[in-house]
Amino acid sequence: MSLLLLIPVVLPFVAGIYILKRNFEERAAREKFVSTAVIINAIIVIALSLLVRDQELVLLPIIPNNPIALKIDNLGATFASMVALLWILCIYYAFEYMKHEGDENRFFGFYTMTFGVMVGITFASNLVTLYLFYEFLTLCTVPLVLHGDTIQAKTATRIYIIFSIFGAALALMGIAMIAMNGDGTTAFAAGGILPAALTGASVIQIAYLFTFFGFGVKSAIMPFHAWLPCASVAPTPVSALLHAVAVVKAGVFAIARVTYFTIGPELLQGTVAQYVALGATLVTIVYGSAMALMSQHLKRRLAYSTVSQLSYILFGIALMSGDGYLGGMIHLFGHAIVKITLFLCAGAIIYKTGREYVWELKGIGKAMPVTMVVFTIASFALVGIPPLPGFFSKWYLSTAVFSAGGNMFGFIGLIALGISALLTAVYLFSICANAFIPGEGFDYEAANKDVSDPNRYMTVPLTILAVAIVLFGLLISPLINILTL
């Protein structure tokens, strides 16, 4: 049964290479092939996540005690299922959006291969395997960031590569230190695998900070965040991939694995390493929100929002408690659905109007009602209006602060979260308000002549995502049960 774990990792690679090599004469033929490959792979991922647990498949025993191996647990299964479902929606959206971008074979080839890499990350049995797929993720997404082949795209790609290489080097050093100071293995186990005798040890603290900031590069933790806003020059389906589902969430996922499944929170509680990690997340939360408010470019505003929101998750992880972990993981899943929705709405606006700046969206709600209603629902969710996803994650993060017994960084965190929530409301709700209530004397016809919602390839995924956001909040209990340590 464990052999089946290899299929959803390999299938997208095979399909992606085929897409790159074949010259599709008709767009419809390519769309049929891509959608079939993605849907089949998604079904396999979800089926395995439901039916196959705790069975390890060793692929390559190249490092003693650390083979390249796959295994599914609750966290990996839940994350993989979410990735699979969102990938389907993104693919159909991209069929329409990429019509004006060109070089669609290359785009869909690497976009499909990235799906397989993400499955490898979520199904990784140990830290070495996760790291290997983490590096593959950079290789597969570089062509996607570069897709436009403009000066801005080339600059963003260089920055992305430099930051990724630096982060990978830091993470690798941390992984090596963890392996050398334990029993040589980096296999995942709830609560960690290192002996209690290493509690507070300097070498473990250094190893944790190396992995935290190394993997944190893709999570846009300050001061390693600059690549993310730059990467917003990529086509919107890529931005959605980078900012919501794949790259940034891979970094967060890796840090959660290191903290709660490799080192163990008990070894790090009350240490300098924990306080450094908490401090970095709090600065990033406020900084990202402030920069989002000041950014007038729509996708760049959402990019800085991602910088801030990712550190909500990292803050929960760094609290080193059950409630902190739960709050962080709820935000991981909630933010993925909400932020991909916001980016796809932004892409729909750009696709239909060519407008990229916030001040150009005045009155657009009447011309593009589906797009802007969905954008508004997602905005409410990100701010944390109950009963939408952001409310529950912030509730558990706040609970974690109080249950920690007065940790100074925890209470500062409450202030940071409050400031960020206020700024988030301003930089999102101002867009919604101007879209639907532009003020007296506004000439709708002159401002939005010939503007309308995109076709069903875009509006159907947007509508499904809006429904998913609402259901996420209303039916959150099963997710809480699955994620609770």
C-alpha positions in Angstrom: 0.0 0.0 0.0 2.9 2.4 0.8 4.1 2.2 -2.8 1.0 4.3 -3.8 2.6 7.3 -2.0 5.0 7.7 -4.9 2.3 8.2 -7.5 1.1 11.7 -6.7 4.7 12.9 -6.5 5.8 11.4 -9.8 2.6 11.9 -11.9 2.8 15.7 -12.0 6.5 15.5 -13.0 5.7 13.2 -15.9 2.7 15.3 -17.0 4.7 18.5 -16.7 7.6 17.2 -18.8 5.1 16.0 -21.4 3.5 19.4 -21.5 6.9 21.0 -22.0 7.9 18.7 -24.8 4.6 18.5 -26.8 3.6 21.2 -29.2 -0.1 21.4 -28.6 -1.8 22.6 -31.8 -5.0 23.7 -30.0 -5.4 25.3 -26.6 -8.4 23.1 -25.8 -6.2 20.0 -26.1 -3.7 21.3 -23.6 -6.4 22.4 -21.2 -7.9 18.9 -21.4 -4.6 17.2 -20.7 -3.6 19.6 -17.9 -7.0 19.5 -16.1 -7.1 15.7 -16.4 -3.6 15.3 -14.9 -4.3 17.7 -12.1 -7.7 16.3 -11.2 -6.5 12.7 -11.2 -3.5 13.7 -9.0 -5.8 15.6 -6.6 -8.1 12.6 -6.3 -5.1 10.3 -5.6 -3.8 12.8 -2.9 -7.1 13.0 -1.1 -7.7 9.3 -1.3 -4.2 8.5 0.2 -4.7 11.2 2.8 -7.9 9.5 4.0 -6.8 5.8 3.6 -3.1 5.5 4.1 -1.5 6.6 7.4 1.8 5.9 9.2 3.1 3.6 6.4 6.6 4.6 5.3 7.9 4.3 1.8 11.7 4.4 1.6 12.8 5.7 -1.8 16.6 6.1 -1.4 18.6 5.2 1.7 21.4 7.6 0.8 22.0 9.0 4.3 22.3 6.7 7.4 19.1 7.0 9.5 17.8 9.6 7.1 16.5 7.9 3.9 14.5 9.8 1.3 11.1 8.5 2.4 7.4 9.3 2.3 4.8 9.0 5.1 1.4 10.6 5.8 0.3 11.9 9.2 -2.6 14.2 10.2 -0.8 17.5 9.4 0.6 16.3 6.1 -2.7 14.7 5.0 -4.7 17.9 5.8 -2.2 20.2 4.1 -1.9 18.0 1.0 -5.7 17.8 0.6 -6.0 21.6 0.8 -3.2 22.0 -1.8 -4.9 19.4 -4.1 -8.3 21.2 -4.0 -6.9 24.7 -4.5 -4.7 23.5 -7.4 -7.7 22.4 -9.3 -9.3 25.9 -9.0 -6.1 27.7 -9.9 -5.6 25.6 -13.0 -9.0 26.4 -14.4 -8.6 30.1 -13.5 -5.2 30.0 -15.3 -6.7 28.6 -18.5 -8.4 32.0 -19.1 -5.8 34.3 -17.5 -2.8 32.9 -19.3 -4.3 33.6 -22.8 -2.7 37.0 -22.8 0.6 36.0 -21.2 2.0 33.7 -23.9 4.3 30.6 -23.7 1.5 28.6 -22.1 3.3 25.3 -22.5 6.1 26.4 -20.3 3.8 27.9 -17.7 1.5 24.8 -17.4 4.4 22.4 -17.5 6.2 23.9 -14.5 2.9 24.8 -12.8 1.9 21.1 -12.9 5.3 19.9 -11.8 5.1 22.2 -8.8 2.0 20.3 -7.7 4.1 17.1 -7.4 6.8 18.9 -5.4 4.3 20.2 -2.9 2.9 16.7 -2.4 6.5 15.6 -1.7 6.9 18.3 0.9 3.6 17.4 2.7 4.3 13.6 2.5 7.9 13.8 3.6 8.8 11.3 6.4 11.8 13.2 7.8 13.5 16.6 7.6 16.0 15.5 5.0 13.3 14.5 2.6 11.4 17.7 3.2 14.5 19.7 2.5 15.1 17.9 -0.8 11.6 18.7 -2.1 11.9 22.2 -0.6 14.9 22.7 -2.9 13.0 21.3 -5.9 10.3 23.8 -5.2 12.7 26.6 -5.9 13.8 25.0 -9.1 10.2 24.6 -10.3 9.0 28.0 -9.4 11.9 30.1 -10.8 10.6 29.7 -14.4 7.2 30.8 -13.2 8.5 34.0 -11.6 10.5 34.6 -14.7 7.6 33.9 -17.1 7.0 37.5 -18.3 10.7 37.8 -19.3 10.6 41.5 -18.6 13.3 43.5 -16.8 11.1 43.5 -13.6 10.6 39.7 -13.9 14.3 39.1 -14.3 15.2 41.3 -11.4 12.5 39.6 -9.2 13.9 36.2 -10.2 17.4 37.1 -9.3 16.3 38.3 -5.9 14.2 35.2 -5.4 17.1 32.9 -6.3 19.6 34.7 -4.0 17.3 34.7 -1.0 16.3 31.1 -1.6 20.0 29.9 -1.8 20.9 31.8 1.4 17.8 30.4 3.2 18.6 26.8 2.0 22.2 27.1 3.2 21.0 28.2 6.7 18.4 25.5 6.9 20.8 22.8 5.8 23.3 23.8 8.6 20.5 23.6 11.1 19.3 20.2 9.9 22.9 18.9 10.2 23.2 20.2 13.7 19.9 18.6 14.7 21.0 15.2 13.3 24.4 15.3 14.9 23.1 16.1 18.4 20.3 13.5 18.4 20.5 9.9 17.4 21.3 10.8 13.8 17.7 10.7 12.5 15.4 13.6 11.6 12.2 11.5 11.4 9.0 13.3 12.3 7.2 12.5 15.6 4.7 14.6 17.5 6.5 16.3 20.4 9.9 16.0 18.8 12.7 13.4 18.7 15.6 14.9 20.6 16.3 13.8 24.1 15.2 15.9 27.1 18.8 16.2 28.2 19.3 18.8 25.4 16.7 21.2 26.8 18.0 24.7 26.4 21.3 23.6 25.0 23.0 26.3 23.0 23.7 24.1 20.0 20.0 23.2 19.8 19.0 26.9 20.0 21.5 27.8 17.2 20.2 24.9 15.1 16.6 26.1 15.6 17.4 29.6 14.6 19.2 28.4 11.5 16.2 26.4 10.5 13.7 29.0 11.6 15.3 31.8 9.5 16.5 29.4 6.8 13.0 28.1 6.1 11.7 31.5 7.1 13.1 33.0 3.9 10.3 31.5 1.9 7.9 32.5 4.7 9.1 36.2 4.2 10.2 36.7 7.8 12.1 39.9 8.3 14.8 40.7 7.2 14.4 38.1 4.4 11.1 39.3 3.1 12.1 41.5 0.1 11.8 38.8 -2.5 8.0 38.3 -2.0 6.7 41.8 -3.0 9.1 41.7 -5.9 7.7 38.4 -7.1 4.3 40.0 -7.5 5.3 40.9 -11.0 4.7 37.3 -12.0 1.3 36.3 -13.6 -1.5 36.3 -11.1 -1.9 32.5 -11.0 1.8 32.4 -10.0 1.3 35.1 -7.4 -1.5 33.1 -6.0 0.7 30.0 -6.0 3.6 31.9 -4.3 1.6 33.9 -1.8 -1.1 31.5 -0.7 -0.6 27.8 -1.4 2.9 26.6 -2.3 6.1 28.5 -1.7 5.3 30.6 1.4 3.3 27.8 3.0 6.1 25.3 2.4 8.4 27.5 4.5 5.8 27.7 7.3 5.1 24.0 7.1 8.8 23.2 7.4 9.2 25.4 10.5 6.2 23.7 12.1 7.8 20.4 11.4 11.1 21.5 13.0 9.5 23.0 16.0 6.8 20.4 16.9 7.9 17.2 15.2 11.7 17.3 15.3 13.3 19.4 18.1 10.2 19.6 20.3 8.8 22.7 21.9 9.7 21.6 25.4 13.4 21.9 24.5 13.0 25.5 23.3 10.5 27.1 25.8 11.9 30.1 27.6 15.2 30.1 25.6 16.8 33.0 23.8 16.0 31.2 20.5 12.3 31.3 21.2 12.5 35.0 22.1 14.4 35.8 19.0 11.9 34.0 16.8 9.0 35.7 18.6 10.5 39.1 18.2 11.1 38.6 14.5 7.5 37.5 13.9 6.1 40.5 15.8 8.2 43.0 13.9 7.2 41.4 10.6 3.5 41.4 11.5 3.4 45.1 12.0 5.8 46.0 9.3 4.0 44.0 6.7 0.7 45.5 7.5 2.1 49.1 7.5 3.7 48.5 4.1 0.5 47.0 2.7 -1.4 50.2 3.8 1.2 52.4 2.0 1.3 50.3 -1.2 -1.0 51.6 -3.9 -0.3 48.8 -6.3 -3.0 46.2 -5.8 -0.9 43.0 -6.0 1.9 44.6 -4.1 -0.5 45.5 -1.3 -1.6 41.9 -1.1 2.0 40.8 -1.2 2.9 42.9 1.8 -0.3 41.6 3.5 1.1 38.1 3.0 4.3 39.1 4.6 2.4 40.2 7.7 -0.1 37.3 7.8 2.6 34.6 7.4 4.1 35.8 10.6 0.8 35.3 12.4 1.4 31.6 11.8 5.0 31.8 12.8 4.1 33.7 15.9 1.7 30.9 16.9 4.4 28.3 16.2 7.0 30.2 18.2 4.8 30.4 21.2 5.7 26.7 21.7 2.3 25.7 23.1 -0.6 23.5 21.9 -2.9 26.5 21.5 -0.2 28.5 19.7 0.4 25.6 17.3 -3.4 25.2 16.7 -3.9 28.9 16.1 -1.0 29.0 13.7 -2.2 26.0 11.8 -5.7 27.3 11.5 -4.3 30.5 10.2 -2.1 28.5 7.7 -5.2 26.9 6.2 -7.5 29.9 6.5 -5.0 32.3 5.0 -4.3 29.9 2.1 -8.0 30.0 1.0 -8.5 33.7 1.7 -5.3 35.0 0.2 -5.6 32.9 -3.0 -9.1 34.3 -3.3 -7.9 37.9 -3.0 -5.1 37.4 -5.5 -7.4 35.7 -8.0 -9.8 38.6 -7.6 -7.0 41.0 -8.3 -6.0 39.0 -11.3 -9.6 39.1 -12.6 -9.6 42.9 -12.3 -6.2 43.3 -14.1 -7.3 40.8 -16.8 -10.5 42.6 -17.6 -9.4 46.2 -17.1 -5.6 46.4 -17.1 -5.9 48.4 -13.9 -3.3 47.6 -11.3 -3.6 50.4 -8.7 -6.0 50.9 -5.9 -7.1 54.4 -6.9 -8.2 53.0 -10.3 -10.8 50.7 -8.7 -13.4 53.4 -7.8 -16.9 52.2 -8.6 -15.7 48.9 -10.1 -18.1 47.0 -7.8 -21.0 47.8 -10.1 -19.2 46.7 -13.2 -17.6 43.5 -11.7 -20.1 42.5 -8.9 -19.1 38.9 -8.6 -15.4 39.7 -8.4 -15.8 42.5 -5.9 -18.4 40.6 -3.7 -15.9 37.7 -3.4 -13.1 40.2 -2.7 -15.2 41.7 0.1 -16.0 38.3 1.7 -12.3 37.4 1.6 -11.4 40.8 3.1 -13.8 40.2 6.0 -12.3 36.8 6.6 -8.7 38.1 6.6 -9.5 40.9 9.1 -11.1 38.3 11.4 -14.8 39.0 11.4 -16.7 36.1 13.0 -17.5 33.4 12.0 -14.9 33.6 9.2 -11.5 31.9 9.3 -9.4 34.8 10.6 -11.5 35.1 13.8 -10.8 31.5 15.0 -7.0 31.6 14.3 -6.7 34.9 16.2 -8.8 33.5 19.0 -6.5 30.6 19.5 -3.4 32.8 19.2 -4.8 35.0 21.9 -5.7 32.0 24.1 -2.1 30.8 23.7 -0.7 34.1 24.9 -2.8 34.0 28.1 -2.1 30.3 28.8 1.6 30.9 28.4 1.5 32.6 31.8 2.4 36.2 31.0 5.2 35.8 28.5 6.3 39.3 27.6 6.5 38.6 23.9 3.0 37.1 24.1 1.4 40.3 25.4 3.4 42.4 23.0 2.1 40.0 20.4 -1.5 40.8 21.3 -0.8 44.5 20.7 0.9 43.7 17.4 -2.0 41.5 16.3 -4.4 44.3 17.2 -2.5 46.9 15.3 -2.2 44.6 12.3 -5.9 43.8 12.4 -6.7 47.5 12.3 -4.3 48.2 9.4 -5.6 45.2 7.6 -9.2 46.5 7.9 -8.1 49.9 6.5 -6.1 48.6 3.5 -8.7 46.1 2.5 -12.0 47.7 3.4 -11.0 51.0 1.7 -10.8 49.1 -1.6 -14.2 47.5 -1.0 -15.8 50.8 0.0 -14.4 52.7 -3.0 -15.6 49.9 -5.3 -19.2 49.9 -4.1 -19.6 53.4 -2.7 -17.5 55.8 -4.8 -19.3 58.9 -3.6 -21.8 61.4 -5.0 -21.3 62.6 -8.5 -19.3 59.5 -9.6 -19.9 58.7 -13.3 -20.1 54.9 -13.5 -20.5 54.8 -17.2 -17.5 56.9 -17.9 -15.2 55.2 -15.4 -16.1 51.6 -16.1 -17.4 51.5 -19.7 -17.2 48.0 -21.2 -16.0 46.6 -17.9 -17.5 43.3 -16.7 -16.8 40.2 -14.7 -14.6 37.6 -16.5 -16.0 34.4 -17.9 -16.8 31.2 -16.0 -13.2 30.0 -16.0 -12.5 32.7 -13.5 -15.9 33.4 -11.8 -16.7 29.8 -11.0 -13.4 29.3 -9.0 -13.9 32.6 -7.3 -17.5 31.7 -6.3 -16.4 28.3 -5.0 -13.6 29.9 -3.0 -16.1 32.4 -1.5 -18.3 29.5 -0.4 -15.3 27.7 0.9 -14.3 30.7 3.1 -17.7 30.8 4.7 -17.9 27.0 5.2 -14.4 27.0 6.7 -15.6 29.2 9.5 -18.9 27.4 10.0 -17.5 23.9 9.9 -14.1 24.5 11.6 -14.6 21.9 14.4 -13.3 18.9 12.4 -10.2 20.8 11.4 -9.5 21.7 15.1 -9.9 18.0 16.0 -7.5 16.9 13.3 -4.8 19.6 14.1 -4.9 19.4 17.9 -1.6 17.9 19.2 
